């Protein structure tokens, strides 16, 4: 039996990895003073909040979809 990664886990995980890479790439600008701490950490915090909301939204949508498919199979 092949274990399949669920979409509501995969997409936020990929976005978290992307955020980590982009944060690392922007860190030298933050250290040199090009960007303020409020901007640097604000963007990271906002992006994390959006990814978390996306996770919960997609999990709910997948759960509703599976319930609907189970209902269709029963009838």
VMD Tcl script that draws the C-alpha trace (Angstrom):
set ca {
  {0.00 0.00 0.00}
  {1.44 3.31 -1.10}
  {1.34 6.11 1.47}
  {0.17 9.32 -0.15}
  {0.97 12.72 1.34}
  {-2.19 14.74 1.73}
  {-2.46 17.98 -0.16}
  {-3.27 20.06 2.94}
  {0.10 19.00 4.38}
  {2.23 19.07 1.23}
  {1.42 22.56 -0.03}
  {2.01 24.39 3.29}
  {5.22 22.37 3.80}
  {6.52 23.47 0.40}
  {5.54 27.07 1.17}
  {7.34 26.87 4.54}
  {10.48 25.63 2.82}
  {10.19 28.49 0.30}
  {9.76 30.98 3.16}
  {12.84 29.61 4.90}
  {14.96 29.97 1.76}
  {13.71 33.48 1.08}
  {14.30 34.50 4.72}
  {17.86 33.22 4.56}
  {18.45 35.07 1.30}
  {17.08 38.34 2.76}
  {19.02 38.07 6.02}
  {22.16 39.85 4.75}
  {20.02 42.85 3.74}
  {18.48 42.89 7.21}
  {21.90 42.68 8.88}
  {23.33 45.49 6.75}
  {20.38 47.76 7.56}
  {18.72 47.83 4.16}
  {15.50 46.53 5.74}
  {14.29 47.28 9.23}
  {13.57 44.56 11.78}
  {9.86 45.42 11.62}
  {9.80 44.87 7.88}
  {11.92 41.68 7.90}
  {10.11 39.95 10.76}
  {6.76 41.44 9.77}
  {6.92 39.83 6.35}
  {7.98 36.51 7.89}
  {5.20 36.66 10.50}
  {2.54 37.64 7.99}
  {3.60 34.88 5.62}
  {3.55 32.32 8.45}
  {0.04 33.44 9.41}
  {-1.16 33.05 5.82}
  {0.43 29.58 5.54}
  {-1.22 28.48 8.79}
  {-4.60 29.79 7.64}
  {-4.11 28.02 4.32}
  {-3.39 24.75 6.14}
  {-6.59 24.93 8.18}
  {-8.68 26.01 5.20}
  {-7.34 23.20 3.00}
  {-7.76 20.62 5.79}
  {-11.39 21.60 6.23}
  {-11.98 21.51 2.48}
  {-10.39 18.06 2.17}
  {-12.46 16.77 5.09}
  {-15.69 18.09 3.55}
  {-14.75 16.61 0.18}
  {-14.06 13.18 1.69}
  {-17.35 13.29 3.63}
  {-19.20 14.18 0.44}
  {-17.51 11.34 -1.47}
  {-18.36 8.87 1.33}
  {-21.95 10.07 1.25}
  {-22.11 9.56 -2.53}
  {-20.71 6.03 -2.20}
  {-23.33 5.09 0.38}
  {-26.27 6.20 -1.75}
}
mol new
graphics top color blue
foreach p $ca { graphics top sphere $p radius 0.5 }
foreach p [lrange $ca 0 end-1] q [lrange $ca 1 end] { graphics top cylinder $p $q radius 0.2 }
display resetview
